[in-house]
Amino acid sequence: MLLAVATLGLIGFRFGALTQAQSYRARPARVAGERVLAQHFPAGRRTTGLRDRQCPAGRAAAHRAGGHPGIAAVSPPQVKGDLVLLQGTLAVPPDSQAAYTVVSQVRTAVHAIPGADAKVGGSTAINADVQHYAIRDRNVIIPLILVVVLIILGLLAAGGGRAA
């Protein structure tokens, strides 16, 4: 009964990803700087990098990424040996769910290029991966732990009843 009353405090509690500004308790200068940057530069000023192993495939990756509506701009390819680096600027805020969706869609598009070993990275891609795996862990590992604890408690209760 006490546990049920204690869970009433969760009513209205929001679950979900935090923006970079929401991840601080105080208001550091970094948050003010982010707001100033947002007023003068595109929403996705943080870049998403595409790395590819072959130059022709790199051009195809640039074309696919640049053609995505969530990418505002793609830099000219920087070639070093058989590696190509592209910098893409997101058209949406980099710490939003929309940005994570863009990263996922661009990954799908560039992975479909034959012969390309394309990787999509950058801070937005890292945050999207962390969020994805945190949700997966929450949905898989926590219930698994609870089942194991329930089994152990059941075994202890069954063993304790025989000893008495």
Secondary structure, DSSP 4 states (H G I P E B T S, - for coil): -HHHHHGGGGTTPPPSPPPTGGG-SS--HHHHHHHHHHHHS-TEEEEEEEEESSHHHHHHHHHHHHTSTTEEEEPPPEEETTEEEEEEEESS-TTSHHHHHHHHHHHHHHHTSTT---EEESHHHHHHHHHHHHHHHHHHHHHHHHHHHHHHHHHHHHHHHHH-
